[in-house]
Amino acid sequence: MVMFLFLVIALAVVVAAVTLAVVGGGEGDGPLPEAAPERLQDFLPPDRPVNRADIESLRFPLAARGYRMADVDDALGRLGAELAERDARIADLESALAGAQAAAHVSMEKPGRPEDQQ
């Protein structure tokens, strides 16, 4: 019976100490200030296109349930836009190259007439 009473008193002391610590019974001016949320540290460069090293060094901060969805969405949106821009540029360059190759092929097939050369 004495042991049970000792455990109940010890439990009450622990609960009181934790309550005082949480409520702010210490020497501060009040409760602890709100912690700033962890934000993305390795930003993608805003002044140039993203390269492979940028992607390999990209690290998303962990949140309570995994990654911060807004950070991931922003990074993926930027990558998607840059990839679409590069794909369009590649298509333009391939089209220009195909046109130049076709023009070169046509000029090689049509030699000048002999009277044009005299």
Secondary structure, DSSP 4 states (H G I P E B T S, - for coil): -HHHHHHHHHHHHHHHHHHHHHHT-SSSSSSPPPPPPP--SSPPPSSS---HHHHHH--PPEETTEE-HHHHHHHHHHHHHHHHHHHHHHHHHHHHHHHHHHHHHHHHHSPPPHHHH-
